[in-house]
Amino acid sequence: MNKEKKKVLIIVGVIIAIIALLAYLLSVMIGDEVEVPSEPVNPVDPSEPTDVLNTEIAKLDDASTFFTIQNIMNDYYNLIFTENTSSLLQVLDPEYIQEYHITANNVYSIIRNDYNTTSYVATDIYYNPDSSVTYYFVSGYLTDIPLIGEDYNYYSSISYLIIVDESTSRYVLRPINTSNIQDYAENYDIVSRELITGSSFRVTEISEESKLTTYLSEFMNLLVYFPNEAYQLLTQEKQQEYGSVDGFIEQIVNIYEDSSTRIFSFGSRVENDIQVYEIIDDNQNRITLYEYGINDFRITY
């Protein structure tokens, strides 16, 4: 081999060696960048919800959520009345179904279904706020208006537990037996639940006017069918005007004929930490309503 060819081979070899060295150095640099990233590989998005289970209990004071839950309860009773078994089993708590061995064949022997036209009114709701799983402890009364010729029924205390998985927005419910819903809620063993079945929990916004119309409708419903309970919704001063429940009952026809549940106008003020509404109905009656809490009110006119 002549000297010129040797020179060419030596030069080519040097070039190849230099390229190999550069490739090695580059691979080391890239490897170092992967091993020591300047930012976390999976940074936490602060907007994403975290799995927080709060067990502290508070009284629900949001009207929209309150009446959404009341509607859920009335939907539940409608499922019973219409014997919509598949939907009923879907909304019942799976743990409650397992505990009582409930099936499509025996569900109505465990849950009474002799109701007619019912209306559930929530009076107190407690819950654990800001939690990944929300437990709503609901207490209220139920009215049952049967067919003509049968007795009206008033059930003063019926309670339920509604469980909402905030990650799926699904809920299930179960009946509970208690005479003190707050004490029951504060002593309940709240645990994490993952609900893949159940109905969808969607809060429907309610305006102040709609809330007041609901209050007036509740009073009028009791006035017609359960006057003793309607009497309890009057202010103490108004009760004294009638002298007794019997005196109030004597005036029921006049009160009903003169009143309207439709609101013409209203205003509000705060008096001694109590929300006070001045209402004029469509019959131009002036009504004062004192709201102590959601669905906790007294009226005078």
ABEGO torsion letter per residue (X at the ends): XBAAAAAAAAAAAAAAAAAAAAAAAAAAAAAAAAABBABBABBBBAABBBBBBBABBBBBABAAAAAAAAAAAAAAAAAAAAGBAAAAAAABBAAAAAAAGBBAAAAAAABBAABBBBBBBBABBBBBBGBABBBBBBBBBBBBBBBBGBBBBBBABBBBBBBBBAAAGBBBBBBBBBABAAAAAAABBBBBBBBABEBBBBBBBBBAAAAAAAAAAAAAAAAAABAAAAAAABBAAAAAAAGBAAAAAAAAAAAAAABBABBABBBBBBBGGBBBBBBBBAAGBBBBBBBABBGBBBBBX
